[in-house]
Amino acid sequence: MIESVVISVTGMKCGGCETNVTDKLEAIDGVLSVKASHKEGAVRVEFDAEKTGLDTIKDAITDAGFTVTD
């Protein structure tokens, strides 16, 4: 089942931060698309819930050095 979420993230300050988050998330099996915006302080993720979950996605954002505020 395909799910789409918007996750509030603090700490992204530039396009490089967006790329860092995007690269981390795209490396997860089951993540289909990522759109990170430092201006919005959010990351939009579309993923296959049969392959990965929201906790894994949030952990990857934290591992990239940012804070999930949801």
C-alpha positions in Angstrom: 0.0 0.0 0.0 1.4 3.4 -1.0 1.3 6.1 1.6 2.2 9.8 1.5 3.2 11.8 4.5 4.4 15.3 5.3 6.9 15.4 8.2 7.9 18.6 10.0 11.6 18.9 10.3 13.8 21.5 12.0 17.4 22.2 11.3 17.4 22.3 7.5 18.9 25.6 6.5 19.8 25.3 2.8 19.6 23.2 -0.4 22.5 21.1 0.9 20.4 20.1 3.9 17.5 19.2 1.6 19.9 17.0 -0.5 21.3 15.3 2.6 17.8 14.4 3.8 16.7 13.3 0.3 19.7 11.1 -0.2 19.2 9.4 3.2 15.5 8.7 2.5 15.9 7.6 -1.1 18.4 4.9 0.1 15.6 3.2 2.1 13.9 0.3 0.2 10.3 1.2 -0.3 10.7 5.0 -0.5 9.2 6.1 -3.8 9.7 9.9 -3.7 11.0 12.6 -1.5 10.6 16.4 -1.6 12.5 18.2 1.2 12.0 22.0 1.7 14.1 23.9 4.2 11.8 27.0 3.6 8.7 25.0 4.6 10.6 23.0 7.3 9.0 19.9 5.9 9.7 16.7 4.0 7.1 15.0 1.8 7.6 11.3 1.4 5.7 8.7 -0.6 6.5 5.2 0.4 5.4 1.6 0.1 4.1 0.7 3.6 4.7 -3.0 2.9 8.4 -2.4 2.6 9.1 0.4 5.1 7.4 2.4 7.8 7.1 5.9 9.2 9.4 5.1 12.1 12.2 4.1 9.7 11.8 7.2 7.7 11.8 9.5 10.8 14.9 7.6 12.1 16.7 8.3 8.8 15.9 12.0 9.1 17.3 12.1 12.7 20.4 10.1 11.6 21.0 12.8 8.9 21.3 15.3 11.7 17.9 16.9 11.8 15.0 16.9 14.2 11.5 15.5 13.4 8.9 17.8 15.1 5.8 15.7 14.4 
